[in-house]
Amino acid sequence: MSTWLGPLLALSVGLAMDATAVAAARGLATRAHALRDGAALAIAFGLFQGAMPVLGSMLGSAFGAGFAAWDHWIAFVLLVLLGGKMLREAWTSDPESETIEPLRPRLLLTLSIATSIDALAAGLTLPAIGAPIAVAAAAIGVTTFVLSAIGFALGRQLGAMAGKRLDAFGGLVLIALGVKILAEHTGWL
């Protein structure tokens, strides 16, 4: 088994939590066209989450060999910041203040971009994991697709509580992955 498989799976799940939480919230609010809206969210979220790490990785490649000396520190900082942001949002946002619009193409695009910005930043960290970019992009995209579809269905069934718990779990996973990458590359582990 490849040494990057576990971290890639953890990264894929962690990155999918924002999209899954949004899908769960949308599932809760969707009355009509639930199957269409759920499928559209899962497909769009999966495509964007899969494409953004490729873009991030290309940006990382543009920085050259000097990037390798710092990639584990960059990965650590980015993942801890992203994870911390997710934790903060999970505990500080007011779900009653959020309004749910009908799912239109512009809203779908906005949600897709917003939930995949962290995947762009994570693309910079992929060299630290050692996973091939095509495999990583596919794993992140497919994981996001599946978990978003499940999140949408759970939102329809379980209510608003799932979204914040998924954000908090995703934040913890990203922080743990950042610590693991730093520990491995600095010899602490």
N, CA, C and O of each residue as an XYZ file, in Angstrom:
756
protein
N       0.857     -1.188      0.000
C       0.000      0.000      0.000
C       0.891      1.236      0.000
O       1.876      1.285      0.737
N       0.566      2.212     -0.798
C       1.346      3.433     -0.905
C       1.256      4.248      0.374
O       0.223      4.273      1.043
N       2.364      4.919      0.703
C       2.389      5.726      1.919
C       1.524      6.967      1.806
O       1.171      7.565      2.822
N       1.173      7.369      0.579
C       0.355      8.557      0.388
C      -1.140      8.260      0.372
O      -1.949      9.188      0.370
N      -1.520      6.988      0.361
C      -2.933      6.648      0.241
C      -3.748      7.105      1.459
O      -4.812      7.703      1.305
N      -3.254      6.826      2.648
C      -3.957      7.251      3.870
C      -4.094      8.759      3.966
O      -5.199      9.262      4.166
N      -2.972      9.509      3.826
C      -3.102     10.964      3.863
C      -4.006     11.523      2.764
O      -4.730     12.493      2.988
N      -3.965     10.912      1.576
C      -4.825     11.381      0.493
C      -6.291     11.157      0.833
O      -7.125     12.026      0.578
N      -6.612     10.011      1.398
C      -7.994      9.743      1.795
C      -8.433     10.734      2.869
O      -9.539     11.271      2.809
N      -7.564     10.976      3.853
C      -7.894     11.939      4.913
C      -8.085     13.336      4.331
O      -9.020     14.043      4.706
N      -7.204     13.733      3.417
C      -7.324     15.040      2.776
C      -8.616     15.115      1.972
O      -9.322     16.122      2.027
N      -8.931     14.066      1.229
C     -10.150     14.039      0.412
C     -11.392     14.215      1.276
O     -12.283     14.997      0.944
N     -11.446     13.493      2.373
C     -12.604     13.589      3.275
C     -12.647     14.966      3.927
O     -13.705     15.590      4.005
N     -11.498     15.434      4.395
C     -11.456     16.753      5.028
C     -11.905     17.864      4.094
O     -12.675     18.741      4.486
N     -11.422     17.824      2.857
C     -11.808     18.849      1.882
C     -13.279     18.754      1.506
O     -13.905     19.767      1.194
N     -13.832     17.559      1.532
C     -15.233     17.364      1.140
C     -16.217     17.852      2.196
O     -17.403     18.004      1.903
N     -15.752     18.098      3.413
C     -16.678     18.443      4.494
C     -17.397     19.762      4.270
O     -18.584     19.862      4.581
N     -16.719     20.786      3.738
C     -17.404     22.054      3.446
C     -18.544     21.823      2.461
O     -19.673     22.260      2.684
N     -18.232     21.135      1.377
C     -19.244     20.869      0.353
C     -20.362     19.994      0.914
O     -21.535     20.203      0.606
N     -19.995     19.019      1.732
C     -20.996     18.124      2.317
C     -21.917     18.890      3.258
O     -23.128     18.669      3.266
N     -21.338     19.793      4.052
C     -22.148     20.594      4.967
C     -23.105     21.505      4.194
O     -24.269     21.649      4.569
N     -22.612     22.120      3.116
C     -23.468     22.973      2.292
C     -24.566     22.126      1.641
O     -25.726     22.535      1.595
N     -24.199     20.960      1.145
C     -25.194     20.073      0.529
C     -26.248     19.646      1.548
O     -27.433     19.573      1.222
N     -25.819     19.362      2.785
C     -26.772     18.976      3.831
C     -27.733     20.127      4.132
O     -28.935     19.915      4.292
N     -27.191     21.346      4.207
C     -28.043     22.508      4.454
C     -29.014     22.730      3.300
O     -30.180     23.053      3.527
N     -28.546     22.560      2.068
C     -29.423     22.700      0.910
C     -30.483     21.602      0.907
O     -31.639     21.851      0.565
N     -30.089     20.390      1.286
C     -31.050     19.289      1.361
C     -32.154     19.573      2.356
O     -33.315     19.238      2.120
N     -31.793     20.185      3.459
C     -32.769     20.542      4.484
C     -33.794     21.533      3.947
O     -34.979     21.446      4.270
N     -33.333     22.477      3.127
C     -34.197     23.552      2.654
C     -34.932     23.226      1.361
O     -35.879     23.926      1.001
N     -34.515     22.178      0.658
C     -35.102     21.881     -0.643
C     -36.443     21.188     -0.482
O     -36.552     20.159      0.186
N     -37.446     21.760     -1.096
C     -38.789     21.176     -1.042
C     -39.116     20.475     -2.362
O     -39.516     19.310     -2.380
N     -38.939     21.200     -3.453
C     -39.246     20.650     -4.769
C     -37.955     20.334     -5.504
O     -36.910     20.907     -5.195
N     -38.014     19.448     -6.453
C     -36.873     19.096     -7.301
C     -35.677     18.596     -6.495
O     -34.533     18.904     -6.829
N     -35.931     17.830     -5.444
C     -34.853     17.381     -4.561
C     -33.834     16.516     -5.301
O     -32.632     16.681     -5.092
N     -34.273     15.623     -6.138
C     -33.343     14.751     -6.852
C     -32.472     15.564     -7.813
O     -31.259     15.368     -7.873
N     -33.088     16.464     -8.551
C     -32.343     17.305     -9.489
C     -31.340     18.192     -8.756
O     -30.176     18.268     -9.151
N     -31.783     18.863     -7.690
C     -30.900     19.751     -6.938
C     -29.772     18.976     -6.263
O     -28.625     19.424     -6.261
N     -30.086     17.834     -5.699
C     -29.056     17.021     -5.051
C     -28.000     16.536     -6.032
O     -26.806     16.559     -5.735
N     -28.451     16.096     -7.206
C     -27.508     15.631     -8.237
C     -26.658     16.792     -8.756
O     -25.453     16.641     -8.954
N     -27.284     17.944     -8.974
C     -26.541     19.110     -9.473
C     -25.476     19.546     -8.473
O     -24.349     19.854     -8.861
N     -25.823     19.574     -7.196
C     -24.847     19.945     -6.165
C     -23.692     18.949     -6.121
O     -22.527     19.346     -6.130
N     -24.007     17.678     -6.073
C     -22.961     16.653     -5.963
C     -22.018     16.694     -7.169
O     -20.802     16.602     -7.006
N     -22.566     16.830     -8.361
C     -21.738     16.866     -9.573
C     -20.870     18.129     -9.592
O     -19.661     18.047     -9.809
N     -21.474     19.274     -9.368
C     -20.715     20.532     -9.403
C     -19.651     20.567     -8.314
O     -18.513     20.956     -8.576
N     -20.004     20.168     -7.105
C     -19.031     20.176     -6.015
C     -17.884     19.213     -6.310
O     -16.722     19.545     -6.078
N     -18.199     18.031     -6.815
C     -17.161     17.055     -7.143
C     -16.223     17.552     -8.232
O     -15.008     17.383     -8.131
N     -16.783     18.168     -9.281
C     -15.958     18.695    -10.375
C     -15.041     19.823     -9.902
O     -13.853     19.841    -10.225
N     -15.590     20.751     -9.147
C     -14.776     21.864     -8.681
C     -13.713     21.400     -7.683
O     -12.561     21.827     -7.759
N     -14.096     20.535     -6.756
C     -13.126     20.045     -5.766
C     -12.024     19.238     -6.449
O     -10.883     19.255     -5.985
N     -12.328     18.544     -7.520
C     -11.312     17.779     -8.238
C     -10.403     18.655     -9.085
O      -9.223     18.345     -9.246
N     -10.935     19.745     -9.627
C     -10.141     20.614    -10.495
C      -9.250     21.578     -9.717
O      -8.137     21.869    -10.156
N      -9.702     22.067     -8.599
C      -8.941     23.079     -7.857
C      -7.572     22.584     -7.368
O      -6.612     23.352     -7.432
N      -7.431     21.336     -6.882
C      -6.096     20.896     -6.481
C      -5.116     20.842     -7.651
O      -3.917     21.056     -7.468
N      -5.618     20.558     -8.846
C      -4.757     20.552    -10.037
C      -4.215     21.956    -10.270
O      -3.021     22.134    -10.508
N      -5.090     22.945    -10.204
C      -4.667     24.331    -10.354
C      -3.674     24.717     -9.251
O      -2.655     25.352     -9.524
N      -3.970     24.337     -8.023
C      -3.063     24.629     -6.914
C      -1.714     23.961     -7.074
O      -0.681     24.552     -6.761
N      -1.719     22.735     -7.557
C      -0.472     22.011     -7.783
C       0.357     22.670     -8.878
O       1.581     22.747     -8.774
N      -0.309     23.145     -9.928
C       0.398     23.841    -11.009
C       1.041     25.122    -10.478
O       2.164     25.459    -10.855
N       0.340     25.823     -9.619
C       0.911     27.026     -9.017
C       2.120     26.668     -8.157
O       3.126     27.377     -8.153
N       2.005     25.548     -7.423
C       3.130     25.089     -6.615
C       4.325     24.703     -7.459
O       5.465     24.969     -7.078
N       4.081     24.079     -8.603
C       5.161     23.687     -9.519
C       5.874     24.905    -10.097
O       7.073     24.851    -10.372
N       5.155     25.981    -10.279
C       5.740     27.190    -10.853
C       6.789     27.823     -9.939
O       7.637     28.588    -10.396
N       6.725     27.500     -8.646
C       7.680     28.084     -7.707
C       9.035     27.393     -7.736
O       9.992     27.911     -7.159
N       9.148     26.242     -8.388
C      10.435     25.582     -8.595
C      10.916     24.750     -7.429
O      10.145     24.413     -6.530
N      12.209     24.417     -7.448
C      12.820     23.511     -6.479
C      12.833     24.090     -5.069
O      12.800     23.340     -4.093
N      12.880     25.391     -4.955
C      12.874     26.003     -3.633
C      11.614     25.703     -2.851
O      11.605     25.738     -1.621
N      10.570     25.412     -3.566
C       9.294     25.092     -2.923
C       9.393     23.821     -2.086
O       8.758     23.720     -1.036
N      10.195     22.841     -2.547
C      10.312     21.557     -1.837
C      10.903     21.725     -0.439
O      10.566     20.963      0.467
N      11.771     22.705     -0.255
C      12.367     22.930      1.053
C      11.356     23.457      2.059
O      11.542     23.315      3.267
N      10.303     24.055      1.566
C       9.304     24.671      2.437
C       7.925     24.052      2.329
O       7.019     24.461      3.056
N       7.729     23.073      1.441
C       6.379     22.567      1.177
C       5.690     22.012      2.412
O       4.483     22.188      2.579
N       6.444     21.341      3.283
C       5.815     20.769      4.482
C       5.371     21.869      5.449
O       4.348     21.722      6.119
N       6.122     22.959      5.529
C       5.705     24.078      6.377
C       4.488     24.778      5.780
O       3.560     25.154      6.496
N       4.506     24.947      4.467
C       3.358     25.561      3.790
C       2.120     24.684      3.966
O       1.032     25.179      4.259
N       2.301     23.378      3.784
C       1.178     22.451      3.965
C       0.637     22.537      5.381
O      -0.574     22.601      5.590
N       1.541     22.537      6.352
C       1.129     22.608      7.749
C       0.322     23.881      8.015
O      -0.773     23.819      8.576
N       0.863     25.032      7.613
C       0.193     26.307      7.866
C      -1.157     26.366      7.155
O      -2.164     26.736      7.759
N      -1.178     26.001      5.877
C      -2.438     26.056      5.124
C      -3.494     25.130      5.715
O      -4.644     25.531      5.899
N      -3.107     23.894      6.013
C      -4.092     22.940      6.528
C      -4.578     23.323      7.920
O      -5.759     23.162      8.226
N      -3.681     23.828      8.772
C      -4.112     24.261     10.102
C      -5.017     25.489     10.000
O      -6.018     25.587     10.709
N      -4.662     26.426      9.117
C      -5.528     27.599      8.934
C      -6.900     27.213      8.380
O      -7.928     27.691      8.858
N      -6.905     26.348      7.372
C      -8.179     25.898      6.806
C      -9.002     25.135      7.838
O     -10.204     25.360      7.981
N      -8.346     24.239      8.548
C      -9.048     23.478      9.583
C      -9.569     24.378     10.685
O     -10.694     24.206     11.153
N      -8.749     25.342     11.104
C      -9.186     26.287     12.129
C     -10.353     27.134     11.669
O     -11.273     27.409     12.440
N     -10.316     27.551     10.406
C     -11.428     28.325      9.838
C     -12.706     27.497      9.862
O     -13.772     27.999     10.219
N     -12.595     26.233      9.483
C     -13.778     25.370      9.487
C     -14.318     25.185     10.900
O     -15.530     25.214     11.111
N     -13.419     24.994     11.876
C     -13.859     24.849     13.267
C     -14.535     26.122     13.768
O     -15.590     26.066     14.400
N     -13.917     27.270     13.480
C     -14.493     28.550     13.914
C     -15.885     28.735     13.312
O     -16.827     29.111     14.009
N     -16.006     28.465     12.004
C     -17.306     28.622     11.348
C     -18.340     27.643     11.897
O     -19.526     27.963     11.979
N     -17.885     26.448     12.273
C     -18.813     25.453     12.803
C     -19.418     25.891     14.133
O     -20.559     25.556     14.453
N     -18.637     26.641     14.898
C     -19.112     27.014     16.236
C     -19.627     28.440     16.338
O     -20.284     28.776     17.322
N     -19.349     29.300     15.344
C     -19.751     30.696     15.485
C     -20.861     31.140     14.551
O     -21.508     32.150     14.827
N     -21.108     30.437     13.465
C     -22.143     30.905     12.539
C     -23.529     30.624     13.098
O     -23.742     29.663     13.837
N     -24.455     31.480     12.727
C     -25.838     31.374     13.185
C     -26.687     30.781     12.070
O     -27.001     31.470     11.099
N     -27.069     29.483     12.199
C     -27.827     28.862     11.112
C     -29.180     29.518     10.850
O     -29.704     29.417      9.741
N     -29.756     30.188     11.850
C     -31.054     30.826     11.653
C     -30.939     32.078     10.802
O     -31.929     32.521     10.219
N     -29.720     32.670     10.722
C     -29.560     33.887      9.935
C     -29.302     33.595      8.463
O     -29.316     34.512      7.642
N     -29.066     32.339      8.119
C     -28.784     31.980      6.739
C     -30.094     31.819      5.964
O     -31.001     31.110      6.399
N     -30.176     32.483      4.818
C     -31.365     32.359      3.986
C     -31.075     31.390      2.853
O     -29.962     31.353      2.328
N     -32.058     30.622      2.484
C     -31.905     29.621      1.436
C     -32.626     30.098      0.186
O     -33.847     30.252      0.179
N     -31.845     30.332     -0.886
C     -32.401     30.723     -2.178
C     -32.696     29.462     -2.988
O     -32.152     28.395     -2.704
N     -33.552     29.587     -3.988
C     -33.720     28.454     -4.902
C     -32.390     28.156     -5.594
O     -31.591     29.067     -5.813
N     -32.149     26.907     -5.936
C     -30.890     26.512     -6.561
C     -30.915     26.866     -8.039
O     -31.527     26.168     -8.846
N     -30.243     27.957     -8.385
C     -30.117     28.428     -9.760
C     -28.671     28.242    -10.196
O     -27.792     28.066     -9.352
N     -28.404     28.277    -11.521
C     -27.025     28.071    -11.997
C     -25.997     29.021    -11.372
O     -24.902     28.592    -11.009
N     -26.337     30.280    -11.249
C     -25.390     31.241    -10.652
C     -25.096     30.887     -9.191
O     -23.946     30.949     -8.757
N     -26.125     30.518     -8.439
C     -25.931     30.122     -7.049
C     -25.110     28.831     -6.969
O     -24.237     28.699     -6.110
N     -25.387     27.895     -7.851
C     -24.642     26.642     -7.883
C     -23.156     26.907     -8.156
O     -22.292     26.304     -7.520
N     -22.861     27.801     -9.094
C     -21.479     28.157     -9.393
C     -20.813     28.823     -8.186
O     -19.677     28.495     -7.843
N     -21.510     29.744     -7.553
C     -20.971     30.434     -6.379
C     -20.679     29.453     -5.252
O     -19.609     29.500     -4.646
N     -21.619     28.576     -4.974
C     -21.410     27.578     -3.919
C     -20.249     26.646     -4.265
O     -19.464     26.279     -3.391
N     -20.141     26.268     -5.529
C     -19.063     25.369     -5.967
C     -17.698     26.013     -5.785
O     -16.762     25.366     -5.314
N     -17.580     27.270     -6.153
C     -16.307     27.974     -5.988
C     -16.003     28.167     -4.508
O     -14.882     27.915     -4.065
N     -16.988     28.609     -3.750
C     -16.769     28.882     -2.325
C     -16.340     27.635     -1.561
O     -15.490     27.711     -0.673
N     -16.919     26.498     -1.900
C     -16.575     25.282     -1.163
C     -15.301     24.627     -1.668
O     -14.824     23.668     -1.061
N     -14.732     25.128     -2.777
C     -13.531     24.490     -3.316
C     -12.273     25.346     -3.196
O     -11.202     24.922     -3.631
N     -12.377     26.533     -2.619
C     -11.196     27.378     -2.441
C     -10.156     26.661     -1.586
O      -8.959     26.753     -1.860
N     -10.599     25.957     -0.565
C      -9.640     25.225      0.267
C      -8.946     24.111     -0.519
O      -7.807     23.764     -0.208
N      -9.601     23.553     -1.517
C      -8.974     22.532     -2.359
C      -7.868     23.136     -3.224
O      -6.880     22.467     -3.527
N      -8.034     24.396     -3.619
C      -6.981     25.089     -4.358
C      -5.736     25.204     -3.486
O      -4.628     24.891     -3.924
N      -5.926     25.650     -2.264
C      -4.803     25.774     -1.336
C      -4.199     24.402     -1.036
O      -2.980     24.267     -0.933
N      -5.039     23.401     -0.898
C      -4.542     22.055     -0.620
C      -3.738     21.500     -1.789
O      -2.852     20.669     -1.592
N      -4.040     21.952     -3.001
C      -3.264     21.527     -4.168
C      -1.797     21.891     -4.042
O      -0.935     21.189     -4.569
N      -1.507     22.982     -3.348
C      -0.122     23.356     -3.078
C       0.566     22.330     -2.181
O       1.789     22.189     -2.219
N      -0.219     21.615     -1.374
C       0.341     20.675     -0.408
C       0.501     19.258     -0.959
O       1.115     18.416     -0.304
N      -0.032     18.980     -2.136
C       0.006     17.616     -2.662
C       1.418     17.058     -2.819
O       1.611     15.867     -2.578
N       2.415     17.855     -3.211
C       3.767     17.291     -3.266
C       4.261     16.781     -1.908
O       5.049     15.837     -1.849
N       3.804     17.397     -0.828
C       4.213     16.950      0.503
C       3.635     15.575      0.830
O       4.242     14.811      1.582
N       2.488     15.260      0.283
C       1.867     13.952      0.497
C       2.508     12.905     -0.392
O       2.658     11.751      0.010
N       2.890     13.305     -1.612
C       3.518     12.387     -2.554
C       2.552     11.678     -3.484
O       2.952     10.774     -4.218
N       1.289     12.072     -3.467
C       0.283     11.432     -4.319
C       0.364     11.992     -5.736
O       0.556     13.196     -5.906
N       0.221     11.149     -6.756
C       0.152     11.665     -8.134
C      -1.049     12.593     -8.278
O      -2.130     12.302     -7.765
N      -0.858     13.706     -8.973
C      -1.893     14.734     -9.062
C      -3.185     14.212     -9.681
O      -4.269     14.566     -9.217
N      -3.098     13.384    -10.709
C      -4.317     12.865    -11.349
C      -5.104     11.980    -10.382
O      -6.331     12.058    -10.322
N      -4.399     11.146     -9.633
C      -5.056     10.280     -8.649
C      -5.661     11.127     -7.534
O      -6.786     10.886     -7.096
N      -4.898     12.127     -7.080
C      -5.378     12.997     -6.005
C      -6.627     13.759     -6.446
O      -7.610     13.824     -5.708
N      -6.588     14.331     -7.643
C      -7.744     15.085     -8.142
C      -8.973     14.184     -8.256
O     -10.076     14.577     -7.878
N      -8.774     12.982     -8.776
C      -9.896     12.044     -8.909
C     -10.429     11.644     -7.536
O     -11.642     11.603     -7.327
N      -9.532     11.352     -6.607
C      -9.958     10.940     -5.260
C     -10.726     12.056     -4.560
O     -11.764     11.810     -3.946
N     -10.215     13.278     -4.653
C     -10.876     14.416     -4.018
C     -12.230     14.685     -4.681
O     -13.218     14.922     -3.986
N     -12.284     14.652     -6.003
C     -13.537     14.896     -6.716
C     -14.592     13.834     -6.438
O     -15.748     14.156     -6.165
N     -14.193     12.570     -6.508
C     -15.146     11.476     -6.270
C     -15.614     11.469     -4.816
O     -16.799     11.280     -4.541
N     -14.686     11.674     -3.893
C     -15.056     11.710     -2.470
C     -16.052     12.835     -2.218
O     -17.046     12.647     -1.517
N     -15.782     14.002     -2.789
C     -16.690     15.137     -2.617
C     -18.048     14.848     -3.234
O     -19.079     15.154     -2.635
N     -18.061     14.261     -4.427
C     -19.326     13.902     -5.072
C     -20.152     12.978     -4.170
O     -21.323     13.244     -3.902
N     -19.532     11.903     -3.711
C     -20.248     10.907     -2.895
C     -20.726     11.514     -1.581
O     -21.890     11.361     -1.209
N     -19.821     12.207     -0.874
C     -20.203     12.758      0.422
C     -21.218     13.889      0.290
O     -22.068     14.056      1.165
N     -21.142     14.666     -0.786
C     -22.139     15.725     -1.002
C     -23.515     15.126     -1.275
O     -24.523     15.626     -0.775
N     -23.557     14.065     -2.062
C     -24.839     13.388     -2.321
C     -25.412     12.821     -1.020
O     -26.607     12.944     -0.750
N     -24.551     12.204     -0.228
C     -24.994     11.668      1.075
C     -25.431     12.808      1.983
O     -26.462     12.715      2.650
N     -24.637     13.898      2.008
C     -24.984     15.052      2.843
C     -26.327     15.643      2.470
O     -27.124     15.989      3.342
N     -26.579     15.760      1.178
C     -27.862     16.291      0.714
C     -28.998     15.394      1.202
O     -30.004     15.882      1.716
N     -28.832     14.080      1.038
C     -29.869     13.135      1.478
C     -30.052     13.185      2.997
O     -31.179     13.153      3.492
N     -28.938     13.264      3.732
C     -29.035     13.358      5.197
C     -29.700     14.656      5.623
O     -30.496     14.680      6.562
N     -29.368     15.737      4.925
C     -30.009     17.012      5.229
C     -31.514     16.929      5.073
O     -32.269     17.507      5.855
N     -31.935     16.206      4.059
C     -33.378     16.015      3.845
C     -33.989     15.180      4.968
O     -35.162     15.349      5.302
N     -33.197     14.282      5.549
C     -33.730     13.355      6.537
C     -33.459     13.763      7.985
O     -34.328     13.596      8.840
N     -32.288     14.287      8.269
C     -31.875     14.449      9.663
C     -31.968     15.856     10.222
O     -32.016     16.024     11.441
N     -31.996     16.865      9.377
C     -32.113     18.220      9.886
C     -30.813     18.994      9.890
O     -29.795     18.533      9.375
N     -30.860     20.159     10.469
C     -29.772     21.134     10.384
C     -28.528     20.767     11.187
O     -27.458     21.301     10.896
N     -28.609     19.912     12.152
C     -27.467     19.626     13.020
C     -26.287     18.998     12.283
O     -25.145     19.208     12.692
N     -26.510     18.254     11.239
C     -25.432     17.543     10.547
C     -24.408     18.496      9.947
O     -23.215     18.194      9.975
N     -24.827     19.634      9.407
C     -23.913     20.542      8.728
C     -22.772     21.022      9.608
O     -21.614     20.942      9.197
N     -23.053     21.505     10.778
C     -22.023     22.032     11.666
C     -21.113     20.917     12.181
O     -19.911     21.134     12.336
N     -21.645     19.763     12.443
C     -20.808     18.646     12.889
C     -19.846     18.219     11.784
O     -18.693     17.885     12.058
N     -20.312     18.230     10.546
C     -19.441     17.867      9.431
C     -18.333     18.898      9.250
O     -17.192     18.525      8.977
N     -18.640     20.178      9.395
C     -17.612     21.215      9.314
C     -16.563     21.027     10.403
O     -15.366     21.113     10.133
N     -17.004     20.772     11.627
C     -16.070     20.590     12.738
C     -15.194     19.359     12.510
O     -13.983     19.422     12.722
N     -15.775     18.260     12.089
C     -15.007     17.046     11.817
C     -13.992     17.293     10.697
O     -12.834     16.890     10.809
N     -14.420     17.947      9.630
C     -13.516     18.260      8.520
C     -12.367     19.144      8.971
O     -11.229     18.937      8.549
N     -12.643     20.123      9.817
C     -11.591     20.987     10.347
C     -10.572     20.214     11.157
O      -9.369     20.437     11.020
N     -11.040     19.310     11.998
C     -10.125     18.484     12.802
C      -9.269     17.575     11.924
O      -8.080     17.390     12.187
N      -9.870     17.011     10.886
C      -9.119     16.150      9.965
C      -8.017     16.945      9.265
O      -6.892     16.458      9.153
N      -8.317     18.162      8.790
C      -7.310     18.967      8.108
C      -6.175     19.367      9.043
O      -5.012     19.345      8.639
N      -6.488     19.729     10.277
C      -5.448     20.074     11.250
C      -4.566     18.862     11.538
O      -3.341     18.978     11.559
N      -5.177     17.713     11.760
C      -4.404     16.487     12.037
C      -3.507     16.130     10.858
O      -2.369     15.706     11.059
N      -3.990     16.293      9.649
C      -3.186     16.000      8.469
C      -2.008     16.969      8.371
O      -0.900     16.552      8.032
N      -2.226     18.242      8.659
C      -1.144     19.226      8.650
C      -0.058     18.886      9.656
O       1.130     18.981      9.347
N      -0.457     18.494     10.849
C       0.510     18.105     11.888
C       1.277     16.865     11.455
O       2.490     16.786     11.655
N       0.591     15.903     10.870
C       1.247     14.671     10.419
C       2.286     14.963      9.332
O       3.397     14.436      9.384
N       1.936     15.789      8.360
C       2.871     16.137      7.283
C       4.106     16.816      7.858
O       5.232     16.473      7.498
N       3.895     17.785      8.756
C       5.030     18.481      9.356
C       5.896     17.529     10.162
O       7.123     17.581     10.073
N       5.275     16.662     10.944
C       6.031     15.713     11.762
C       6.852     14.755     10.903
O       8.001     14.463     11.234
N       6.290     14.271      9.825
C       7.014     13.352      8.940
C       8.194     14.027      8.250
O       9.262     13.426      8.132
N       8.022     15.259      7.796
C       9.061     15.943      7.025
C      10.153     16.567      7.900
O      11.242     16.868      7.412
N       9.866     16.759      9.172
C      10.881     17.325     10.059
C      11.532     16.261     10.924
O      12.424     16.566     11.716
N      11.095     15.011     10.783
C      11.682     13.911     11.538
C      11.108     13.744     12.928
O      11.641     12.973     13.728
N      10.035     14.448     13.231
C       9.407     14.295     14.550
C       8.625     12.996     14.657
O       8.289     12.558     15.757
N       8.338     12.383     13.523
C       7.538     11.150     13.524
C       8.294     10.052     12.817
O       7.797      8.931     12.707
